[in-house]
């Protein structure tokens, strides 16, 4: 493989991309017109269904502590292998949910709380049911107290039944079941024992009282998230505070996503619904059926809503997506635009984790695999750099010979490269290939729950967090806690050292200013990458070590052959 083949391959790839964009890809005007048409169609559908009942309710409640709120009304307790909590009989809302397997931080035994009652300052809850446009019919709302019959406790394979009747001869029932993980299935039923017919609209909504604490990183979406008719919708909290989002869909799900947790509602399949994200003193993500369902005299109707309030573990999310046939539900984990690299890379890490029992060792194992995959490309690059290093004396002679004429120096250099079949740009190829892998590692360590609180050996207790040590207190020997910007830990320093040694194996740039810049580059990256996840720094360190070994062997063979 020579430089001509590499250049030809790159040129051919670029040509394919350019030809596609010129002759096959839709123009910007066509894309814009399609978007306008789609938006117009959606708005027309919304206007056609403007008679859908409103879900707005006046809720001016005094704020209580979480403990007081939980004791304020009757409750149905639930528990399985993954979650514990309760359902309020007042409003029949799922408003108390705690993850049994996850602590709020590394040094605490307090479990992560996802949902809280509506009259708590940071209330976060899910409710569902039926509404109607008929103002003469009483329907259950947030103040309705439901009665429980049968099982008094909700558990896996132990569903509950809630009942409420109005004065018009209509009974509302909720049949709620829970699987062994995070899925609630609610069958909403209306039994009409009167002699009249009525129309009802099914709905479900997620309510969040206040803006939660978010990571604030642009690589991660936290906020409103849905897939509606194959279209991924992501809306930030601040955007919804300014402008309401509404869209009609035939299928999909509606949710609110945190970094590691998801709360989602899945409408019954086969029924058109309207999704709304809005903010009116609280954040709401809801859907409501666009067509009312008629329940005649002495008859009944029922609809099903599925609720997933889950920890975003990959196997769990993918499992629900497949089992419940929820289109693109796996995207609640924000794999990013490099999905095609990030997710397979995670599966590789997870495979080695199961094999080796430690995600740090898994990172090293995947690094070895990546190095093997790019071995031929790296070999080509190192041979070219080795030749550049051997040509350094001749290049210095040419520089001295043509120091007064930069044009002749450039021509002489190019002639030398051509004669010796050296491509000075070939050293960039392995770096360019590894950049997507580097960002994929960063994404995985940042967004996947599997990496959270996972230790390596020694002082690294959480691969998803920065190295906690600092050279400025001699790695803990001096009893002083440096400020965060001085937390330059042992692993970032190891990475910087490996980068410096690797740099010494490369040919020295002919330009003295460029050489000085390159000399300080390892120090610069050490400071820049110090706040990054320790797992990412460990990956880059071992990648440097494996690169140096391969580069040393290639250049040693070339030196022996030359002499």
ABEGO torsion letter per residue (X at the ends): XBAAAAAAAAAAAAAAAAAAAAAABBBAAAAAAAAAAAAAAAAAAAAAAAABBBABBBBBBBBBBAAAAAAABBBBBBBBAABBEBBBABGGBBABBBBAABBABAABABBBBABBBAABAABBBBBBEBBBABAABBBBBAABBBBBBEBABBBBGBBBBBBBBBAAGBBBBBBBBBBABABBBBBBBBBBABABBBBBBBBBBBBBABBBBBAGBAABBBEBBBBBGGBBBBBBAAAAAABBBBBBBABEBBBBBBAABBBBBBBBBGBBBBBBBBBBGBBBBBBBBABBBBBBBGBBBBBBBBBBBBBBBAAAAAAAAAAAGBBGAAAABBAEAAAAAAAAAAAAAAAAAAAAGBAAAAAAAAAAAAAAAAAAAAAAAAAAAAAAAAAAAAAAAAAAAAAABAAAAAAAAAAAAAAAGBBAAAAAAAAAAAAAAAAAAAAAAAABAAABGBBBBEABABAABBBABBAAAGGGABBBBBBAAABBBAAAAAAAAAAAAAAAABBBBABAAAAAAAAAAAAAAAAAAAABBAAAAAAAAAAAAAAAAAAAAAAAAAAAAAX
